[in-house]
Amino acid sequence: LKENFDYILIDTPPVLAVSDSIYISRLVDGIVYVIAQNEAKRNLINDSIKTLKSTNANIIGIMFTQVDFKTSDLLEYTYGYGYSYKPDKTE
């Protein structure tokens, strides 16, 4: 498949539920860890990441799903960049 596609996404069961994810993590170039907001327990997330790291899995990112922006603490944080120009008073 690598010869025909730039990216190949494989959806696997939860890391701690069955061993499929661990086995597949050894075969892929990288993992995007998906977390459902307000459903995943913090200790299970930490245990899953530790398990993946112990198998030398390449975790390249994390994606949050089911985010409720109306009640989310994520609204308290922002990210951005800016640019401004302040002309010299002599111009």
Phi, psi and omega in degrees: 000329182299333180288335186254344186227147176285320182226141176232121180256133179237120178270127181238164175294166177306145186303315185275351183284312180217168184277356183306314183298320180294315179299314182294328180299336179280346185257346186256164180283329182194163182237134168253114183277123184257129182234127176274121182298142178063010175240319182281133178276139184304316181294326178289324176298311180299316179296320179296315180295319177299319179297315179297316180296326180293340177259013181062031176293144179266094179278113184259352179179172177229139178234131176265136176240166177056039181280126177260101185289343179288327183244004187280143172289348181297337180292341180285344183244140177227158177226141178183179176217160183212171180211136177216159180230128179241106184294150175295143182297341181279349181283000000 
